[in-house]
Amino acid sequence: MHSVSAEQPTAPDYQPQALKRAKVANYVVQSCYNVDTRDFEDHTFSGIMFDLCCKDTLPIEFIEIQQVWVRGNLGPMTVWVTPDSHGKKYHSSSDWKLVHKDTHKESMMDLVSLKIDPPIRLKCGESVGMYVHSGLEGDLGLVYNNRRSRVTHEDPHIRILPGMAHISHSPFSRHGYWGGGAWRYNREFVGRLTYGVKWMLWNPRSKVHCKFPEKFREMIFTILMCHRRDGCPLKKLPGAVIYFIFNLLPWDWAGDDAKSHVTKYEDEDTLMRHTGRGRFSRFGSIGIFQFNHDDYYDDDDDDDGGGGGAEKVTAAKSGKKKRLSYSDRPVILSKRDVLKRLLPHLAAAPKLQTYTVLIQTKLAAASSLCS
């Protein structure tokens, strides 16, 4: 007599393919994008620190930053990242992770790729602080801009924010090349980012459904109403098949436009127009910068020797008007120097002559603040 084991192997449970809906796309990165920031060639020095955000307006599973492109005399280049934001971390190297280190040839006119290893992955709604630095001595290591708006660049997937420039060839150093502080507020990254996007797939869950655009959600609602209507051909299909079809559709299948998810930011109030360093400028256009005494802002090149930056912004943050000593006052050009810079542009473009009165009024107010 043969004994029978109490535990008999059972056949695996069968589940129709229509019920096995994927949550995310089964590729590493579907689409690769190159985004170029605006380039006015306002300054050159050693580094730029800024924040990068992955937007939550589209059903993105994550983005993957693969390359950073910059131009300048370059030399020993490093790229660092830190979670969330660079705020209050600009002196703390322990909070940062090194993702690129290599020596690059001089390239003042063309962008040079800095490969990120490992690539930076940001989930929907997450942000990261980035720090691109040149270890080359001197003031021509890296090109960057003055801040012109609240956002440096925005597309349907990412948002690049203004940050701070570093004027020391030593990463995270507190001491500037010309003495004094090493950081300059209100600066923007100049270059290109290469990144890929992995998309989320639709599923009948409220947290997933709400991430898809309005037209896509309306399409699903309409088809599901038709599916439950007597006499409609769709009623012959099982509900699981309908959901499986939805799961395979890309987020823009219903005609949603990615450009509608980009916020337009106007340039901030401006006082004067000036050119970048002509022999390094690729476009020769006239840039715009903000002249504001409530927040420290040096309106000359960052190699002017005026030690300022992060260490000097105190009154603006506290909301109190503090009278500065002569050694701490921002560097302000005289009216004669400003007009000398503007006269060639005023003569070349008659429409700019209307700014003369505004310039004289603002300069008079600025002089009274520091008198």
PECOR-V813668 format. One record per residue. RES is the residue in one small letter. NEAR is the number of other C-alpha atoms within 10 Angstrom. D_FIRST is the distance of its C-alpha to the first C-alpha in Angstrom with 2 decimals. Layout:
BEGIN
RES&NEAR&D_FIRST + RES&NEAR&D_FIRST
END
This chain:
BEGIN
m&3&0.00 + h&4&3.77 + s&5&6.57 + v&7&9.68 + s&7&13.07 + a&6&15.65 + e&6&18.29 + q&7&18.17 + p&7&21.12 + t&6&23.70 + a&6&26.33 + p&6&29.76 + d&5&32.14 + y&6&34.61 + q&8&38.26 + p&8&41.11 + q&10&43.64 + a&15&46.36 + l&12&44.91 + k&10&44.83 + r&17&48.51 + a&14&49.93 + k&14&52.09 + v&16&54.37 + a&16&55.34 + n&12&53.06 + y&9&56.03 + v&11&57.59 + v&15&61.09 + q&11&62.16 + s&12&65.93 + c&14&68.31 + y&12&71.68 + n&12&74.91 + v&15&77.25 + d&14&80.79 + t&16&82.75 + r&15&86.48 + d&20&88.65 + f&23&92.22 + e&24&92.43 + d&28&93.89 + h&22&92.98 + t&27&91.54 + f&28&90.22 + s&30&87.10 + g&30&84.30 + i&28&83.12 + m&27&80.59 + f&23&79.25 + d&24&76.32 + l&22&74.00 + c&22&72.03 + c&24&69.20 + k&24&70.21 + d&17&67.97 + t&17&69.63 + l&20&67.10 + p&23&63.26 + i&23&63.15 + e&20&59.99 + f&22&62.01 + i&26&64.89 + e&21&64.93 + i&21&68.29 + q&19&68.37 + q&19&72.03 + v&20&75.33 + w&19&78.55 + v&23&81.91 + r&23&85.30 + g&25&87.93 + n&24&88.79 + l&27&85.19 + g&19&84.62 + p&17&81.81 + m&20&79.75 + t&21&77.02 + v&24&75.07 + w&20&73.53 + v&22&71.44 + t&20&70.77 + p&15&68.70 + d&14&70.50 + s&18&74.17 + h&24&76.65 + g&13&78.65 + k&8&79.58 + k&14&77.64 + y&20&80.37 + h&13&81.05 + s&12&77.48 + s&14&75.81 + s&8&72.69 + d&13&71.87 + w&18&71.84 + k&14&69.47 + l&15&70.93 + v&16&69.60 + h&19&72.25 + k&16&74.51 + d&12&76.56 + t&14&80.15 + h&16&81.63 + k&12&84.89 + e&15&87.74 + s&16&87.41 + m&20&89.93 + m&14&89.85 + d&13&86.25 + l&15&83.05 + v&20&80.71 + s&17&76.93 + l&22&75.26 + k&18&71.50 + i&20&69.36 + d&14&66.44 + p&12&64.04 + p&15&64.99 + i&16&65.74 + r&19&63.38 + l&22&64.68 + k&16&62.67 + c&20&64.42 + g&14&67.11 + e&17&66.99 + s&22&69.98 + v&18&70.80 + g&23&73.95 + m&23&75.07 + y&26&77.62 + v&24&79.06 + h&29&81.34 + s&31&83.59 + g&19&84.42 + l&20&87.57 + e&18&90.74 + g&16&93.32 + d&23&93.29 + l&21&91.99 + g&26&88.29 + l&31&86.87 + v&29&88.28 + y&26&87.78 + n&25&89.55 + n&29&91.27 + r&23&89.34 + r&21&90.40 + s&18&88.02 + r&14&85.13 + v&18&82.62 + t&23&83.02 + h&21&80.68 + e&20&78.26 + d&16&76.09 + p&17&73.17 + h&23&70.75 + i&21&72.62 + r&18&75.71 + i&22&77.78 + l&21&80.04 + p&24&83.25 + g&24&83.11 + m&27&85.18 + a&33&86.71 + h&33&86.71 + i&36&89.86 + s&27&88.60 + h&23&87.09 + s&18&84.79 + p&21&81.69 + f&19&81.80 + s&18&85.17 + r&19&87.44 + h&17&90.63 + g&23&92.13 + y&24&93.70 + w&16&97.14 + g&14&96.56 + g&16&95.54 + g&22&92.31 + a&26&89.91 + w&28&88.53 + r&24&90.07 + y&22&88.92 + n&21&88.94 + r&25&87.79 + e&30&85.46 + f&32&83.08 + v&24&84.40 + g&21&82.02 + r&19&78.80 + l&19&75.14 + t&18&72.32 + y&22&69.15 + g&19&66.12 + v&20&64.51 + k&21&60.87 + w&23&60.70 + m&23&58.53 + l&23&56.73 + w&27&57.07 + n&18&54.34 + p&11&54.56 + r&8&55.24 + s&8&58.59 + k&9&59.02 + v&14&58.49 + h&17&60.31 + c&14&63.48 + k&17&63.87 + f&21&64.50 + p&20&68.07 + e&12&69.54 + k&16&69.60 + f&20&65.93 + r&16&64.99 + e&12&67.22 + m&13&65.61 + i&17&62.12 + f&12&63.40 + t&10&65.13 + i&14&62.14 + l&16&59.82 + m&12&62.37 + c&15&62.50 + h&19&58.70 + r&13&58.76 + r&12&61.65 + d&10&61.06 + g&10&62.20 + c&11&61.94 + p&10&60.02 + l&17&58.36 + k&16&56.58 + k&11&54.26 + l&10&52.78 + p&11&50.05 + g&15&51.35 + a&15&48.96 + v&14&50.58 + i&17&54.05 + y&18&53.14 + f&18&51.68 + i&12&55.00 + f&21&56.97 + n&21&54.87 + l&14&56.00 + l&13&59.70 + p&16&62.07 + w&24&64.06 + d&14&67.32 + w&12&65.94 + a&16&68.00 + g&10&71.24 + d&15&71.58 + d&12&74.13 + a&15&73.36 + k&9&77.09 + s&10&77.11 + h&17&75.05 + v&16&77.77 + t&12&80.34 + k&11&83.91 + y&13&85.74 + e&10&89.51 + d&14&91.39 + e&13&92.68 + d&13&96.39 + t&12&98.40 + l&15&101.85 + m&18&102.57 + r&15&101.45 + h&17&101.30 + t&17&100.08 + g&23&97.56 + r&15&98.57 + g&12&99.94 + r&10&99.01 + f&18&95.33 + s&17&95.06 + r&15&93.18 + f&11&94.49 + g&14&97.90 + s&14&97.40 + i&13&98.94 + g&17&96.49 + i&21&96.63 + f&22&96.23 + q&20&96.46 + f&19&99.33 + n&14&98.30 + h&15&99.82 + d&15&97.34 + d&16&94.68 + y&23&95.56 + y&23&95.88 + d&24&97.72 + d&19&99.17 + d&16&99.82 + d&16&97.58 + d&24&95.12 + d&17&97.08 + d&12&100.10 + g&15&99.70 + g&21&99.43 + g&26&96.74 + g&24&94.93 + g&22&91.51 + a&18&88.90 + e&14&90.99 + k&20&93.95 + v&15&92.42 + t&15&92.94 + a&15&95.34 + a&14&93.51 + k&9&90.18 + s&9&91.74 + g&9&93.80 + k&10&97.02 + k&10&100.07 + k&11&100.82 + r&11&104.05 + l&12&103.24 + s&8&105.30 + y&9&107.09 + s&9&104.56 + d&12&101.58 + r&15&102.99 + p&19&101.42 + v&17&103.34 + i&18&105.38 + l&14&107.41 + s&11&111.05 + k&14&112.27 + r&9&114.19 + d&10&111.12 + v&16&108.99 + l&15&111.66 + k&11&112.14 + r&14&108.47 + l&19&108.65 + l&14&111.99 + p&10&110.71 + h&17&108.00 + l&16&110.43 + a&11&112.87 + a&10&110.22 + a&10&108.80 + p&9&111.45 + k&10&108.81 + l&14&107.89 + q&15&111.41 + t&10&110.44 + y&14&108.27 + t&14&111.36 + v&9&112.27 + l&13&108.71 + i&16&108.52 + q&14&111.83 + t&10&110.84 + k&14&107.48 + l&18&109.03 + a&12&111.69 + a&11&109.05 + a&15&107.07 + s&13&110.19 + s&9&110.96 + l&11&107.51 + c&14&108.04 + s&6&111.76
END
